[in-house]
Amino acid sequence: MKPVSTYCFSMEMSKRHVVSDEYQRNISELTDPDNYTDPPTFLSHLQRNPRLQPYDFWPLVADSTVIVQHLSSVAIFVCCFVAIYREQVPPESVVGLGSAATVLGWVLWDFWVAQVEAAKTELKPTVTLDPDSNLSGLDGQADSSSARGRSRPSSRGNDAALGLGLGLTLSNDSHASSSVYSRSGSTSFTPSVSSEPLSIAPPSNGRSAYPASNPAPGYYPPDSAFSPRNQKRLATAKSAILICCALLGLSPILKSLTMSTSKDSIWAMSCWLMAINIFFFDYGGGVGVKNLNRFPASLSTNAALMSSTVLASRLPSTTHVFSLTLFSIEVFGLFPVFRRHLRHISWRGHLMLTFVLVLGAGAGLGLTTSKNGGWQGTLVGMLLWSVGAALGMGGCSWWLIGLQRYKNVVIGPWDPARPVIRQGGWES
């Protein structure tokens, strides 16, 4: 007699043999090739551009204002350099106006940041104490423990009054009421606290009760006379002074940087660097709140600063070099950050700034390209630049909308499913 295990194994092998014979019979009866497709159902599940989102005209025009702003800023900088190079405008006036506008923009930016921080502090939950709550006591064990607590040294009492070193001070009434217990049959008790709010106070040893990296709101270390916001402002002022001093020291070196290079090479290099700045600028980044403090792309900014340095080396004096270099830092380093914040805070202010930049760039082009440089050339430049900006915004938007009819993405049942990640979850 066979064992049970041997019998089960033989039964399993016989089942596999039957399935294999049936599979071979089905394969032998199949006359179609492996790549056969049924013509009636082949194109039934075919999809063309399933997730195509058609563009609208006015949203595209609104998005193109960022490009117009940057192009106008580059045009204003080039016009300022040409005016300084031709000695039509003193460099002190250019850097003075640029610095005044930068200070004004920094004040607005600091005001916006203060508003955001104030809104965050208002959303934080606050602890409120019920003044009408009473103490329900325990029996003799609670009385004895309170008696032992009262018989402790006075230093412990002082620590308890200070909140055990946590920087919390209670009023005298609340401290006196904490030692009173009323007997009851229940085993639960609720401490009675006075209606006066808790106040944050530094401990008696002079040390901060909070970590240095995350100070308590409204509490400043004893050695600091400024709030954290004022400390950031002071650090910003120090950085600005340091940059100005460094530029003053480097101006003689920058003036003689390209002394052995021909002017044609300087103009060509500057044009290529400005083109890199325009094409690699971060036009669509930093719209959300998380990206507000993120600075523009480093390649674009470095190309613009290098171009301004090369151009400044062709100016006659160190004052001209210092003025143009500082003006380039303000235009290409700080002004994009302000534009990003303004676009997020106020759309109306963003449109007004676009209009002002377009008019300023047109006026600068009219002054530098006209022979006399009078008000007539200024008006003509403003008109031409404004019309060109409007035609460019509208024409490029219509062109991009017209290109959508050539978009042809075919998806069929033979393609793998592509998951679409949305805020609500996954969607296939």
PyMOL commands that set and color helices and strands:
alter all, ss='L'
color gray80, all
select helices_A, chain A and resi 4-29+39-42+57-63+65-85+91-123+140-150+154-161+172-177+228-255+263-279+289-291+298-312+318-345+347-369+375-406
alter helices_A, ss='H'
color red, helices_A
select strands_A, chain A and resi 47-48+168-169+199-200+410-411+420-422+425-427
alter strands_A, ss='S'
color yellow, strands_A
deselect
rebuild
show_as cartoon
